[in-house]
């Protein structure tokens, strides 16, 4: 869990008791939004402003596929080879690190044949709205 208060940033493991207490308080708050609606992510909006075309295209292509995209398919969609994909993905990670933001893309799988790139539904919704 990432907590941002002004310029201060905190990270907690999702299973930590404090994180669970924060989630419980947020859900109990009378002004909390409907749990069924997918919220937009302000951290993704902030990241989007810093990204170049290649990084934005990476996020757009992954956001179109809710179950994630296989590495070989993503290479074809972006028109790059594995080294180009690695460069774009690592560049995105460096930008996120510089901004102190959580990287929106997760990589599942060990080798190129079974590797998938996925993002959370709230990130996908935000990216799709920003990509218009």
Backbone as CSV, one residue per row, in Angstrom:
resi,resn,N_x,N_y,N_z,CA_x,CA_y,CA_z,C_x,C_y,C_z
1,UNK,0.847,-1.158,0.000,0.000,0.000,0.000,0.893,1.221,0.000
2,UNK,0.529,2.189,-0.818,1.265,3.441,-0.872,0.372,4.527,-0.294
3,UNK,0.912,5.315,0.616,0.173,6.405,1.239,0.914,7.692,0.922
4,UNK,0.192,8.669,0.378,0.784,9.949,0.037,0.048,11.026,0.826
5,UNK,0.808,11.788,1.610,0.264,12.900,2.368,1.110,14.111,2.027
6,UNK,0.589,14.962,1.182,1.364,16.104,0.709,2.571,15.604,-0.059
7,UNK,3.763,15.994,0.379,4.989,15.566,-0.288,5.580,14.304,0.352
8,UNK,4.986,13.840,1.444,5.497,12.662,2.130,4.884,11.397,1.537
9,UNK,5.704,10.364,1.392,5.251,9.098,0.843,5.629,7.973,1.795
10,UNK,4.675,7.082,2.006,4.893,5.943,2.880,4.494,4.678,2.137
11,UNK,5.174,3.580,2.425,4.832,2.288,1.832,4.644,1.280,2.960
12,UNK,3.540,0.543,2.865,3.248,-0.522,3.810,2.941,-1.784,3.026
13,UNK,3.251,-2.920,3.603,2.831,-4.170,2.983,1.316,-4.263,3.113
14,UNK,0.651,-4.792,2.093,-0.810,-4.858,2.094,-1.373,-5.688,3.234
15,UNK,-0.594,-6.659,3.734,-1.097,-7.499,4.817,-0.710,-6.978,6.207
16,UNK,-0.055,-5.817,6.269,0.327,-5.229,7.552,-0.932,-4.761,8.287
17,UNK,-0.988,-4.911,9.608,-2.182,-4.488,10.362,-2.536,-3.011,10.166
18,UNK,-1.534,-2.142,10.034,-1.824,-0.722,9.810,-2.515,-0.511,8.466
19,UNK,-2.046,-1.222,7.440,-2.660,-1.099,6.119,-4.111,-1.562,6.166
20,UNK,-4.366,-2.666,6.860,-5.738,-3.171,6.986,-6.616,-2.169,7.736
21,UNK,-6.058,-1.518,8.749,-6.820,-0.526,9.510,-7.138,0.694,8.645
22,UNK,-6.178,1.115,7.830,-6.401,2.262,6.945,-7.496,1.950,5.934
23,UNK,-7.474,0.748,5.373,-8.507,0.343,4.417,-9.868,0.305,5.103
24,UNK,-9.924,-0.226,6.317,-11.196,-0.283,7.045,-11.733,1.123,7.323
25,UNK,-10.850,2.043,7.707,-11.275,3.422,7.949,-11.765,4.082,6.658
26,UNK,-11.064,3.848,5.583,-11.454,4.455,4.308,-12.815,3.936,3.855
27,UNK,-13.062,2.650,4.044,-14.354,2.083,3.638,-15.483,2.566,4.539
28,UNK,-15.178,2.825,5.804,-16.199,3.267,6.750,-16.490,4.760,6.623
29,UNK,-15.629,5.496,5.945,-15.796,6.943,5.811,-17.081,7.246,5.049
30,UNK,-17.930,8.143,5.571,-19.221,8.394,4.928,-19.117,8.929,3.495
31,UNK,-18.062,9.613,3.167,-17.911,10.176,1.822,-17.212,9.252,0.855
32,UNK,-16.960,7.999,1.266,-16.250,7.048,0.406,-17.076,6.762,-0.835
33,UNK,-16.395,6.561,-1.951,-17.086,6.305,-3.211,-17.642,4.889,-3.242
34,UNK,-18.498,4.625,-4.202,-19.098,3.313,-4.382,-17.992,2.298,-4.671
35,UNK,-18.003,1.189,-3.969,-16.949,0.180,-4.109,-16.990,-0.516,-5.461
36,UNK,-18.124,-0.475,-6.161,-18.219,-1.147,-7.455,-17.639,-0.309,-8.577
37,UNK,-17.550,1.001,-8.384,-16.991,1.870,-9.424,-15.474,1.770,-9.402
38,UNK,-14.875,1.730,-10.578,-13.423,1.666,-10.665,-12.890,3.089,-10.616
39,UNK,-12.098,3.427,-9.593,-11.609,4.801,-9.472,-10.474,5.083,-10.451
40,UNK,-10.282,6.368,-10.700,-9.125,6.759,-11.491,-7.959,6.973,-10.531
41,UNK,-6.778,6.745,-11.039,-5.587,6.830,-10.199,-4.846,8.126,-10.489
42,UNK,-4.727,8.981,-9.474,-4.023,10.248,-9.641,-2.532,10.046,-9.862
43,UNK,-1.957,8.992,-9.264,-0.535,8.738,-9.479,-0.273,8.369,-10.937
44,UNK,-1.210,7.673,-11.577,-1.049,7.318,-12.990,-1.187,8.570,-13.854
45,UNK,-2.093,9.467,-13.474,-2.238,10.726,-14.205,-0.949,11.543,-14.129
46,UNK,-0.348,11.581,-12.941,0.919,12.298,-12.766,2.013,11.654,-13.608
47,UNK,2.079,10.341,-13.605,3.075,9.611,-14.385,2.874,9.858,-15.873
48,UNK,1.637,9.851,-16.329,1.303,10.005,-17.746,1.903,11.291,-18.317
49,UNK,1.885,12.357,-17.528,2.416,13.650,-18.002,3.919,13.604,-18.247
50,UNK,4.609,12.679,-17.601,6.060,12.571,-17.714,6.517,11.600,-18.800
51,UNK,5.595,10.793,-19.316,5.966,9.720,-20.235,6.064,10.186,-21.677
52,UNK,6.960,9.536,-22.406,7.068,9.750,-23.839,6.095,8.841,-24.573
53,UNK,6.068,8.952,-25.889,5.136,8.181,-26.700,5.311,6.675,-26.531
54,UNK,6.538,6.197,-26.479,6.783,4.761,-26.352,6.235,4.180,-25.063
55,UNK,6.424,4.903,-23.969,5.934,4.433,-22.676,4.405,4.498,-22.619
56,UNK,3.841,5.576,-23.173,2.379,5.683,-23.200,1.767,4.576,-24.046
57,UNK,2.389,4.270,-25.173,1.895,3.204,-26.039,1.954,1.856,-25.322
58,UNK,3.014,1.617,-24.568,3.126,0.382,-23.781,1.945,0.252,-22.827
59,UNK,1.643,1.313,-22.086,0.535,1.273,-21.142,-0.805,1.115,-21.855
60,UNK,-0.983,1.809,-22.983,-2.241,1.691,-23.741,-2.488,0.260,-24.201
61,UNK,-1.465,-0.388,-24.734,-1.628,-1.744,-25.262,-1.931,-2.738,-24.141
62,UNK,-1.272,-2.588,-23.003,-1.523,-3.500,-21.892,-2.921,-3.232,-21.312
63,UNK,-3.343,-1.969,-21.263,-4.648,-1.617,-20.706,-5.800,-2.203,-21.525
64,UNK,-5.574,-2.467,-22.799,-6.622,-3.019,-23.663,-6.911,-4.485,-23.360
65,UNK,-6.016,-5.141,-22.644,-6.138,-6.575,-22.386,-6.228,-6.820,-20.881
66,UNK,-7.431,-7.070,-20.354,-7.606,-7.217,-18.907,-6.814,-8.369,-18.289
67,UNK,-6.589,-9.420,-19.047,-5.849,-10.557,-18.490,-4.350,-10.450,-18.738
68,UNK,-3.905,-9.350,-19.307,-2.492,-9.155,-19.594,-2.156,-9.521,-21.021
69,UNK,-0.934,-9.216,-21.422,-0.476,-9.454,-22.790,0.785,-10.296,-22.741
70,UNK,0.833,-11.327,-23.567,2.040,-12.142,-23.679,3.157,-11.292,-24.277
71,UNK,4.383,-11.594,-23.898,5.511,-10.801,-24.379,5.583,-10.795,-25.895
72,UNK,5.408,-11.930,-26.527,5.508,-11.983,-27.996,4.424,-11.128,-28.648
73,UNK,3.216,-11.140,-28.092,2.133,-10.314,-28.637,2.409,-8.834,-28.429
74,UNK,2.941,-8.494,-27.276,3.248,-7.091,-26.983,4.348,-6.570,-27.899
75,UNK,5.330,-7.391,-28.178,6.384,-6.997,-29.112,5.783,-6.666,-30.479
76,UNK,4.857,-7.502,-30.947,4.205,-7.249,-32.245,3.362,-5.986,-32.211
77,UNK,2.599,-5.790,-31.130,1.739,-4.614,-31.014,2.547,-3.314,-31.008
78,UNK,3.704,-3.341,-30.366,4.545,-2.146,-30.279,5.516,-2.017,-31.448
79,UNK,5.689,-3.092,-32.203,6.618,-3.063,-33.326,8.069,-3.018,-32.903
80,UNK,8.406,-3.738,-31.820,9.779,-3.785,-31.320,10.174,-5.237,-31.085
81,UNK,11.477,-5.477,-30.942,11.938,-6.810,-30.569,12.036,-6.871,-29.044
82,UNK,12.545,-7.992,-28.508,12.589,-8.151,-27.058,13.489,-7.118,-26.398
83,UNK,14.543,-6.693,-27.100,15.436,-5.693,-26.516,14.755,-4.329,-26.451
84,UNK,13.986,-4.010,-27.481,13.247,-2.748,-27.485,12.187,-2.722,-26.392
85,UNK,11.492,-3.842,-26.214,10.482,-3.935,-25.167,11.133,-3.809,-23.796
86,UNK,12.265,-4.457,-23.636,12.994,-4.369,-22.371,13.409,-2.923,-22.090
87,UNK,13.862,-2.226,-23.119,14.265,-0.828,-22.947,13.104,0.067,-22.531
88,UNK,11.948,-0.115,-23.179,10.773,0.696,-22.838,10.310,0.383,-21.415
89,UNK,10.271,-0.899,-21.078,9.820,-1.307,-19.750,10.777,-0.810,-18.667
90,UNK,12.065,-0.948,-18.884,13.050,-0.467,-17.901,13.034,1.053,-17.800
91,UNK,12.813,1.729,-18.931,12.699,3.191,-18.908,11.511,3.634,-18.071
92,UNK,10.394,2.928,-18.214,9.212,3.222,-17.409,9.525,3.045,-15.927
93,UNK,10.243,1.994,-15.591,10.613,1.747,-14.192,11.493,2.877,-13.649
94,UNK,12.419,3.365,-14.449,13.297,4.464,-14.005,12.513,5.756,-13.784
95,UNK,11.560,6.026,-14.670,10.739,7.229,-14.523,9.910,7.127,-13.237
96,UNK,9.316,5.967,-12.998,8.527,5.764,-11.778,9.389,5.932,-10.540
97,UNK,10.589,5.386,-10.584,11.503,5.511,-9.444,11.874,6.969,-9.198
98,UNK,12.138,7.702,-10.269,12.502,9.116,-10.129,11.367,9.928,-9.520
99,UNK,10.134,9.605,-9.886,8.976,10.329,-9.379,8.488,9.807,-8.032
100,UNK,9.024,8.665,-7.599,8.594,8.070,-6.343,7.223,7.422,-6.448
101,UNK,6.884,6.930,-7.642,5.585,6.304,-7.883,5.733,4.802,-8.052
102,UNK,4.668,4.097,-7.754,4.643,2.654,-7.950,4.548,2.359,-9.444
103,UNK,5.346,1.414,-9.922,5.319,1.053,-11.345,3.990,0.377,-11.655
104,UNK,3.247,0.863,-12.669,1.925,0.314,-12.945,1.931,-1.042,-13.641
105,UNK,3.040,-1.443,-14.223,3.099,-2.695,-14.983,3.769,-3.773,-14.135
106,UNK,3.121,-4.941,-14.079,3.723,-6.104,-13.418,4.058,-7.131,-14.488
107,UNK,5.143,-7.841,-14.276,5.571,-8.880,-15.210,5.410,-10.220,-14.512
108,UNK,4.670,-11.114,-15.157,4.443,-12.447,-14.620,5.118,-13.454,-15.537
109,UNK,5.828,-14.403,-14.989,6.489,-15.425,-15.792,7.990,-15.235,-15.800
110,UNK,8.675,-16.348,-15.985,10.128,-16.329,-15.868,10.837,-16.143,-17.202
111,UNK,10.379,-16.811,-18.244,11.085,-16.690,-19.521,10.167,-16.079,-20.583
112,UNK,10.725,-15.777,-21.732,9.997,-15.061,-22.779,8.776,-15.824,-23.274
113,UNK,8.781,-17.123,-23.195,7.659,-17.919,-23.707,6.419,-17.823,-22.826
114,UNK,6.600,-17.629,-21.517,5.435,-17.568,-20.637,5.293,-16.223,-19.922
115,UNK,6.053,-15.224,-20.313,6.012,-13.922,-19.658,4.797,-13.126,-20.127
116,UNK,4.078,-12.523,-19.156,2.913,-11.691,-19.439,3.082,-10.353,-18.734
117,UNK,2.600,-9.318,-19.365,2.611,-7.973,-18.800,1.178,-7.617,-18.421
118,UNK,0.951,-7.237,-17.160,-0.396,-6.945,-16.676,-0.403,-5.637,-15.885
119,UNK,-1.584,-5.019,-15.839,-1.789,-3.858,-14.972,-3.126,-4.039,-14.259
120,UNK,-3.280,-3.375,-13.135,-4.500,-3.459,-12.341,-5.662,-2.790,-13.077
121,UNK,-6.898,-3.199,-12.779,-8.062,-2.623,-13.465,-8.205,-1.113,-13.294
122,UNK,-7.887,-0.589,-12.104,-8.003,0.860,-11.913,-6.966,1.620,-12.736
123,UNK,-5.794,1.043,-12.896,-4.761,1.657,-13.740,-5.206,1.600,-15.204
124,UNK,-5.749,0.460,-15.622,-6.205,0.303,-17.003,-7.297,1.312,-17.333
125,UNK,-8.243,1.499,-16.412,-9.320,2.466,-16.626,-8.760,3.868,-16.776
126,UNK,-7.828,4.229,-15.922,-7.224,5.563,-15.984,-6.456,5.752,-17.282
127,UNK,-5.674,4.761,-17.694,-4.890,4.845,-18.930,-5.810,4.972,-20.144
128,UNK,-6.896,4.211,-20.160,-7.818,4.287,-21.280,-8.478,5.640,-21.373
129,UNK,-8.785,6.250,-20.247,-9.376,7.591,-20.258,-8.358,8.647,-20.655
130,UNK,-7.106,8.463,-20.243,-6.058,9.432,-20.608,-5.664,9.310,-22.060
131,UNK,-5.767,8.094,-22.616,-5.345,7.850,-23.986,-6.269,8.409,-25.049
132,UNK,-7.411,8.919,-24.647,-8.373,9.458,-25.621,-7.958,10.779,-26.171
